[in-house]
Amino acid sequence: MAASKFPTLREAAGTWARIAALSFGGPAGQIAVMHRILVEEKRWLGERRFLHALNFCMLLPGPEAQQLAIYIGWLMHRTAGGLVAGLLFVLPGFAAIMGLSILYALFGQLDAVTALFFGLKAAVLVVVIQAVLRVARRSLKNSTMVGLAAAAFVALFAFHVPFPLVILAAGLIGFFGARAGVTAFLVGGGHGGPAGSEVADADTLLGEETPAHARPTLRWSLTISGVLLILWLAPVLACGLTLGWENTFTQIGLFFSKMAVVTFGGAYAVLAYVAQEAVGTYGWLKPGEMMDGLAMAETTPGPLIMVNQYVGFLGAYRNAGTMDALAAGIAGGILTTWVTFTPCFLWIFLGAPFVERLREARALNAALAAIGAAVVGVILNLALWFALHTLFRQMTLAQGFGLAMELPVLTSIDWASGALTLAAAIAAFRFKVGMTSLLAGSALAGLVIRLSMGS
């Protein structure tokens, strides 16, 4: 073990705050920041321990980057360390999205604001396409995995099969396929380690041994998990009992609590389902507004799934009843954030002490690989959904023989949006423009185009 002084919880909190402030770019960027600071710079833990923790977090529903922060914080400083790391990881994004949601609700119809988001949508669409390609390279190791991805896409896009069923089916196929000895599923989790020279566990502060507080203790896991379960569900139950089960706040609590349980595969995988439900089922926002929310999340620090807060804000803001609309929106955003992230602490504190038992579980790793393949189809569905609603002004629903598929009205194409999206794609794929520059440039271009057109 290195001779460096082991940091106090206060000192560690400063590091976690720094990571939170730099955590732009979705889970891939956030994990890369954590690896650079915690493994390469601070040497709190080594490469193998970092990747082992990451693989465990990839097995769980919810934002894997935040869960990885909770896991490492817990390894370093027990329960308090996990709480500090997890809370600091989401606080900057929470504050930024809340402020932007308020501005959007109050001033979103201003020409300048509309023009900025018009430009951002083009860049966000390109970012989502990049995510499809990145996840595909990682997850589609053979033709069986390609088939799973294709089946997931068709099920979602053409038949509107519920997202949770797609993920559950993929996991079961992978699990039982591995149990039956099908080699196509035995490809591992598919999470390549970060590039660079490997930092050995023995040369880090945590060393190679498991800390005493990280050894399996069923009593501790059940106690802390019970407390977190109550904290998670109590606000939802209170809303249902006092406001009624059809009230918007209750629906927000129930819907995003369900999302917290089924969001395997990262934020991009579930956003299409959230968008479709929030737009089509609940009517909380319009298709284009979901793109605006994703643009907010892409340009602020913290987990990308923080876009849920924006959705909950608008849902409550527009269905405030007798409440002040702005107060209702803030309450809706807080409730959404609470039920989205509280379960992350539950999953880590319940499972982390027993994670070593999962490390060599081939069937579970195969289930993860199959889910990863299905997630490619899920994100492709998201990309196509966003593309259709970005590039066309009108949609029509094709139905029959079990199909329920949205198709564009070709005469409603938005040529300005198409040109801007093409330019953003060329900048990203041909000239390798970074995400921040891509978003800023697209927003500026959107502002110029829309204001010059007088709309």
Secondary structure, 3 states (H helix, E strand, C coil): CCCCCCCCHHHHHHHHHHHHHHCCCHHHHHHHHHHHHHHHHCCCCCHHHHHHHHHHHHCCCCCHHHHHHHHHHHHHHHHHHHHHHHHHHHHHHHHHHHHHHHHHHHHCCCHHHHHHHHHHHHHHHHHHHHHHHHHHHHHCCCHHHHHHHHHHHHHHHCCCCCHHHHHHHHHHHHHHHHHCCCHHHCCCCCCCCCCCCCCCHHHCCCCCCCCHHHCCCHHHHHHHHHHHHHHHHHHHHHHHHHHCCCCHHHHHHHHHHHHHHHCCCCHHHHHHHHHHHHHHHCCCCCHHHHHHHHHHHHCCCCCHHHHHHHHHHHHHHCCCCCCCHHHHHHHHHHHHHHHHHHHHHHHHHHHHHHHHHHCCCHHHHHHHHHHHHHHHHHHHHHHHHHHHHHHECCEEEEEECCEEEEEECHHHECHHHHHHHHHHHHHHHHCCCCHHHHHHHHHHHHHHHHHHHCC
